[in-house]
Amino acid sequence: MHNPKPISPSARYFIKLLEKRSMEIQRELESQSLASQDVHFEEIDLFFKQIMSQNIFVHTVGQNGKRESTILAKAIFSMSQVIRIFYSTSFDDAQSGFIRVRADRALQLIIVERMHGVRPKAELLYSSLDQCHVIRFLIRWIMRRVDWSKTKLVNLELYRRYHEELQAEAEAKMNAALVQQEQERVQREYEAHMKRRKVRKV
């Protein structure tokens, strides 16, 4: 049987470098694959579509630079995974500004940033890959600016639907509990009947 010669130190070194480079290339390919994935944004999109249709008013800075109340639908603009919430539409460019929410594929994050002034530089406010965390942050931001003198819950269709859904869920739970109770009663009666039959046979 032919016994190959032991691998020379130089060949071992070469193989070691090949292995190292191969692993680096594999990591780069995996990283590129991850960066090319879409960042999920549909929950955020849906959230803003639903609240924009409501009679919710927020405090903003108007075109004359004075504080005013603006309906949410006029303060929010949404286009292809980028949402802008304007808190100031002042004619004075130095005072105008908005919050931008966008999906960043390279970072694989949803970014919330403030854009303010003439040549705005993005000021990072929040970032996360979890849509729920981003929505929670944005809800807190909006809640601090709601104009409660104009925003009335009874005028919100979402508020009415929310309570209808709660009622439907409560009724469904109650019906499920009644069905469960009835099944348990039938089972008990069946078991009692079977015991009586056994007693008669004895």
N, C-alpha and C positions, 0 to 999 in steps of 0.2 A: 504493500500500500504506500502511495506517494504522500510524504509529509511535507506540506509547504513550509518554506522558511518563515521564521517569526517576522512580524511586521517591523520594518525599520523605524527608528525614532522619527525620521523625517516624514515617512508615510503616515505614521500615527498623528503627527502634528497637522498634516494636510487634511486628514479625515476629520480631525477635531474642528478645524476651521470651517470645513464644508458643512458639518453638522450645525455649528453655531450660526453660520450665514443662512442656512436653510430655515432654521427656527425664526430668525429675524424676519425673513421674507414672509413666512407663514403668519407671523404676528401683524405685519404690515397689511397683508391681504385681509385678515380678519378685521383689522381696524377700519380699512377702506369699506369693507362690506357693511360694517356697523354704521359708518358715517353716511352711507348711501340709503339707509333705511329712512322711511318717512317717520316724522314725529307725529304721534296721534294728537289731533287738534279738534276732533269732531264734537267732543263734549263741551268744550269752550265755545265753539261756534254755535251749537244748539242753545247753550245757556244765554248767549247774547241775542240770538234771534228771538227767543221767547220773552226776554225782559224788554227788548226794544219796542215790542208791540203794546206795552202797557203804559198807562197814564202815570208814570213815575217821573217826578221832577227833581233835578239836582241843582245845587248852587254852583254857578260858574261865574267867570268874569266875562262880561259882554264886550261888544265891539267898541263901546265908548270907554272901556276900562273900569266900568262900575259893576258891582256885584249884581247878578240877576239870577232868575230861576229859569232853567231850560229843561224842556221835556227830554227824557233820555234818548229818544229816537233821533233827536237833532244833535246830540252830543257824541253819538257813537257812529263810526264808519267801519265797515267790515269788508275786506276783499282778500281772497286767496291766502288764507292762513295768516293774515295780519289784521289786527283790530286796533283802531285808534279811539280813545276816549278823550275828547277835548274838555279841558277844565278852564281854558281861556281862549277866546276868539278875538282878543283885543286888536284894534288896528295898529297899536303900538307893538311892532314885532318883538321888541325886547320883553314884552309881557305875555305874549301868546305861548300856548303850550298844550301838550297832550300826553297821555299815557299810551305807549305802544306795546301791544302784546303780539309776539310772533314766535313761530316755530323755527328753531335753528338746527338744520340737519347736520351741520359740521360738528356742533357741540352736543347734538342729541339732547337738546333741552328746549323748554318753552321759556322764553325770556319776557319779563315785564320791565320796561324801562321808561324813564321820563325824558321827554324832548321839550326843551324850553328855550325861548329866545330866538335871536336872528339866525345864527348858524348853530343850531342845537347839536350838542354832543350827547350821545346816549348815556343817561345816568341809570345804572342798574338798580332796580328796586327789589326784584325777586326773580328767582329762576328755579325750575324743577322740571323733571320729566313726567311727574304725576299731575295729570290734568285737574284732579280733585283739589290738590294743594294750591294750584294756581287759581282756580275758581274761588277757593276760600279766601285767598289773599285779595282778589279783586272785589269780592263781596264786601269785605271789611272796608276797602278803599271807597266803594260806592256808598255804603251805609253812613259813613262819616259826612257825606255830602248831600244826603237826601233832604229835600225841602218838604218838611212835614206839614207846612201850612197849605200846600197844594196837593200833596200826595195823600190820597184817601184810599184805604184798603178796600172799602166797599165799591170803589170804581175800578178795581183791578180784576180783569177776567181770570188771571192766574190764581188770584186769591179764592175766587168762587170755585174754580176747578180743583184747587188744592183741598178744599173742604169736602167737595163731592167725592174725590178719590179717597180721602180719609174715611168718609162714611161707608163707601163701597167696600173698603178693606175691612172695616169693623164688622159689617154685615156678613162678609165672606167668612171671617173668623168665627162668628157666631153660628153660622150655618154648618161650618165644618165641625164645630164642637157638638152641635145637636146631632149631626150624623154619627159622630163618634159615640155619643151617649146611647143612641138608638142601637148601634151595632153591639155595644157592650151589654145592653139590656137583653137583646136577642140571644147573645152568647150565654148569658147567665141562665136564661130560661131554658135554652137547649141543654146546658149541662145539668140543670135541675131535673129536666125530663128524663135524661139518660140515667141519672142516679135512681129515679123512681122505677124505671124499667128494670134495672139490675136488682132492686129490692124485691120486685114482684117475682122475678125469675127464681130468686133464692127461696 
